[in-house]
Amino acid sequence: MNPLIEKIYTTAKTNPKKIILIEDQDPRVIEAVKTANNLGLAETILIGQNHINSHPELVEKFVQDFYQLRKDKGITLDQAKEIIKNPLYFGTMMVNAGLADGMVAGATFTTTQTLRPALQIIKNRPDQKLISSFFIIEVPDTSFGENGIFIFADCGLNINPTDEQLAQITIQSAKSFQQLIGSTPKVAMLSYSTNGSADGESVEKVKSATKLVKEIDPSLIVEGEIQPDAALIPSIAAKKFPNSQLKGQANILIFPDLNAGNIAYKLVERLAHGHAFGPLTQGIKKPINDLSRGCNVDDIVTTIAITSVQSISS
């Protein structure tokens, strides 16, 4: 296990949180719940349709609560009754009601299915204008990043963020890196241009976002617009961006849009044998995190640990 991932496990054990998992028929999830409990990473709560059926009083409460939350969006009481039967919604309502600290799902659901209830119910923190997503990427046998660990953002939620939104995603990602990894964030605002080498609307957006980030947090090590090679390789950084704060040592990669971010993380997974954990949420009141449908038991256990750590300071 990468020592930085191991550090997440250690932190989770210091203050285990109540984490819901909903796919109670999936053998991977069942095994992961047992492992997480045995390791003391979290107090897991495994729910499914049988669990929902056996708690009619809670169902009724959540129906009423959800109806009040969404009636302005056109949801009827009858629709609310059907929606709450869905374990994704029931589990999210449990988190919203304070009956759990976070939730992990997605072993059998798409990212959209998993995160939609969170966006509708949990919503963003009062001090945040949006919810974004990030991946923890572990690349084996490499000197890149922080001992092979990166944060990639946003690769799962915001399709084409504005410069202001991109700046907020960056600030959120730096805080997530500090919270989970515990090292100094070094942020690359990625583009097809480095330090004015090319023009275009996307380039200007990244330049503007970088300027905003530096205004919000002058202490943050951040550079943009910059290409990945200059962000990751010191010798190339010295040629393309000699005055760069990063010096080719980025451990957080911020992508200009969802297209670039999603494509990049999947390429790293397949071509570099990287390990991706996420999409993980940030800027949200309480963490609701997604799994890949191709996940294994270890992936789920690590995501439980990550969610538990996020819950400590949420």
Secondary structure, DSSP 8 states (H G I E B T S, - for coil): --HHHHHHHHHHHHS-EEEEE--TT-HHHHHHHHHHHHHTSEEEEE--HHHHHT-HHHHHHHHHHHHHHHGGGT--HHHHHHHHTSHHHHHHHHHHTTS-SEEEE-SSS-HHHHHHHHHHHT-B-TT-S--EEEEEEE-SS--STBTTEEEEESSSS-SS--HHHHHHHHHHHHHHHHHHT-S--EEEEE-S-STTSS--HHHHHHHHHHHHHHHH-TTSEEEEEE-HHHHH-HHHHHHH-TT-SSTT--SEEE-SSHHHHHHHHHHHHHHS--EEEEEEEESBSS-EEE--TT--HHHHHHHHHHHHHHHHT-
